[in-house]
Amino acid sequence: MSRKQLVIYLVAEPETPELAQAAVEGGADIVELGFPFSDPLAEGPVIRRASERALARGMRTRACLDVLARTRELLPDTPLVPMTYAAILEAHGYERFAAAAVERGASSFIIVDLPVEQQPALRRIQLVAPTSTEERIRAAAEATDGWLYLVSVTGTTGARAELSPALPPLVQRVRAVSDVPVHVGFGISTPELARAAGELADGVVVGSRAVQIAEDGPDALRGFVTSLRSALDS
């Protein structure tokens, strides 16, 4: 059985490179770096608060790209995926942003609110949700870069007590049209939920809870990620 991928999301701040390193030491396979945005539509209170804090500390695109570069120095072999919003790329210029990010170590991109048919030249990880049509799922699976991000709930990010009942049918719908790996995110906050999601999908994405625990520093985050890794491997 192939190893389930563990993706950890962190908001780009000055401390993030060391936090990312701790996450990988704990067993993370991929790190998503959230480039903060003033109106993060899909985000729940934890990531929204972290984004506001990052912006208040001056974390604009250039500073976030610097964080990406420093993270790449610490983690030469780990896929690093900036995750942000179309407005940031619009302001910076899509090609210019992509070139700058790749130069600093980006492995791919997640642009939360950029539909699959827009900016097709920007190769990125696509998202699908329980509300996605068959046509949209098929288009996203064909265009995605490496894996498909399954949004397990309709709503915002945030820790939840149980796995969404919408998830198993969504995984089935994606598997029916594509063999691209699927990673599940939104609402996965505990080792138990990670294990349950990992039984359905090829990987899991943990965001809000990781961001919350990262506030207590690298050791706390490393311990949390280790618990997720153990659950996925068991």
HUTAGI-V243392 format. One record per pair of residues at least 4 apart in sequence whose C-alpha atoms are under 6 Angstrom apart, sorted by the first residue. I is the first residue (numbers start at 1). J is the second residue. If there is no record, write none. Layout:
{{I | J} {I | J}}
This chain:
{{4 | 202} {4 | 203} {5 | 29} {5 | 203} {6 | 28} {6 | 29} {6 | 203} {6 | 204} {7 | 28} {7 | 29} {7 | 30} {7 | 31} {7 | 205} {8 | 31} {8 | 205} {8 | 206} {9 | 31} {9 | 32} {9 | 207} {10 | 33} {10 | 34} {10 | 211} {11 | 33} {11 | 34} {12 | 16} {12 | 33} {12 | 34} {12 | 35} {12 | 64} {13 | 54} {16 | 20} {17 | 71} {19 | 218} {22 | 218} {22 | 222} {23 | 28} {23 | 222} {23 | 225} {24 | 28} {26 | 222} {26 | 225} {26 | 226} {27 | 226} {27 | 229} {30 | 79} {31 | 80} {32 | 80} {32 | 81} {32 | 82} {33 | 81} {33 | 82} {33 | 83} {34 | 82} {34 | 83} {34 | 84} {35 | 84} {36 | 51} {42 | 156} {43 | 47} {43 | 48} {43 | 156} {43 | 157} {44 | 48} {44 | 156} {44 | 157} {44 | 158} {45 | 49} {46 | 208} {47 | 51} {47 | 208} {54 | 59} {55 | 59} {59 | 63} {59 | 64} {69 | 104} {72 | 76} {72 | 105} {79 | 107} {80 | 106} {80 | 107} {81 | 106} {81 | 107} {81 | 108} {81 | 109} {82 | 109} {83 | 109} {83 | 110} {83 | 111} {84 | 111} {85 | 111} {85 | 112} {85 | 113} {86 | 90} {86 | 114} {89 | 93} {89 | 94} {92 | 97} {93 | 97} {101 | 106} {102 | 106} {108 | 124} {109 | 124} {110 | 124} {110 | 125} {124 | 144} {124 | 145} {125 | 144} {125 | 145} {126 | 140} {126 | 144} {126 | 148} {127 | 149} {127 | 150} {128 | 132} {128 | 150} {129 | 150} {129 | 151} {130 | 170} {132 | 136} {140 | 144} {147 | 180} {147 | 181} {147 | 182} {148 | 182} {149 | 183} {150 | 183} {150 | 184} {151 | 185} {151 | 186} {152 | 167} {152 | 186} {157 | 186} {158 | 187} {158 | 208} {159 | 187} {159 | 189} {160 | 187} {175 | 179} {181 | 202} {182 | 201} {182 | 202} {183 | 201} {183 | 202} {183 | 203} {183 | 204} {184 | 204} {184 | 205} {185 | 204} {185 | 205} {188 | 193} {188 | 206} {189 | 209} {191 | 228} {191 | 231} {194 | 198} {195 | 231} {195 | 232} {198 | 203} {210 | 214} {213 | 221} {214 | 221} {216 | 220} {218 | 222}}
